[in-house]
Amino acid sequence: MDTLAITLLGFYAAGYFVLAGADIGTGMLLPHLGRSDDERRLVVASFAPFLLGNEVWLVATAGVFIGCFPVLEGEVLSGQFTVVVPLLAGWMVRDAGLWSRGRVTGRAGPVWRAVCDGATVCGSWVVALSWGRLLAGLLAGTPHVPASGAAALVAALAVAALFAAHGAGFAAVRLTGPPFERARRLVGRTRPWQSFALTAVLMAALPVAAGSSLPLARSAADGATLALLVPALLVVTPLLVAVQAWTWHAFRRRVTGPSYL
C-alpha cells in the first residue's frame, strides 16, 4: 500500500506541475504576450478554462501528502514555512487578479484591469520562484531547512525559467494573432506542441526528483489508514483524469477572441 501511495503522490504532483505550470508560466509572460488590454484578455482566455481544474491537482497532492504521510508532511511544511507562505500568498494574489479582472467597467475599467494584470503577473512569478526554492531544499536533502545562498537563488531562477518556457509553449499552442507570434518567437524553431511536450517532461520530472529525496517509504501512515485511503484514491483518480481530458478536448481549438473571465 505504501508503494501505491507514493506512486499516487508522484502522479498528482507531476500532473499539477505539467498542467498548472502552463497557466502559471503564461501568466508570467502576460506583459510580453499581450501589449494591449484586448491582447492581455486574449492571453488570459487561453488558460482560463483550465485554471480551476489544474489547481485541483495541487489540492489532490496536498490531500495525499497529508493523509498518507502525515508526520513527514508536518515536518516539511513547518521546516519550509518561510517558503510556503509566499507561495500561497502569490497563489491568492494571482487568482484574485484573474477573477477580479472583469469586475469594473466604465472609465475606471482600464486602470482596474491593469492593476489586476499586474497582480496576475507578480503572483505568477512569486509562485514559480517559491516552487524553485522549495524544490531546491527538497533536492538538497534538507526538507526541514529552507534552501539559502547562491544555490537556492540559482535553483529558484532556473525553475522559474522552466515555468516561463512551459507557458510559452502552451501559449504558442493556444493563441492566435500577435500574441501567438510573440509566443512562437519564444519557443524558437521547434513546433509549439514539441516545445510544450519537452517542457512538460521536465516539469513532471521536478516533483518526482524532489520526492525521491524524501523518506516517503519510512514515513507512510499505518496500514489501516493506507488501506482506507489508497483504494478511495484509486477510484477517484480515473475520474479526475477523465474530467481533465474532457476539458482539454472541449477547449482544444485556439482562442480567437477575448472570452471567459
C-alpha angles and dihedrals in degrees: 000000000000090000091053090048091052091048092051091048091052092045094052094043092049090047091053094050093047097044104031090035087067095058093039091052092046090051089053090056096044096112091050098043096042116045096171136039093258093047092051090050088052091052091050089049090057093069104019095096090056099042103096094036091053093051090054087071091061091049089050091048091051091047093053092045093050096041102040101030104028099155095047090044091056093047095048097045093046092046093046094041094123089055099041094053095058089043092055092041091052090048092053094045091049094049091044090055092049098046095041096047097097098036097097124056135173124047094337092051099091093047092047093049091049090054091048091048089051089052090050093051096044093044092049092051092047091051093049094046092046091052089050093053092044092050090047090059093047094046090049089058093244104109092155094059126054114242114255141174130042094320092058091048093050092047093049092050093045093051091046089051089052090051089051093048090049090051091049091055091048092048091050089054096047109032136079135196124019094341089057092050091052091048091047091054089053094055091049123206095339119101114257095247091047092052092046092048093049095050090044090060091049092046092051091049093057100070092035091055091045092049092051089064093056122087092241097150093052094045100047118129121260120287095256092055093047091046088058100041105036098058089048090051091049089056095046097044098070089049091053092048091047093052091047091049091049091051093052090047094048092050098035095122123089118264111254101173140024108273140142118045 
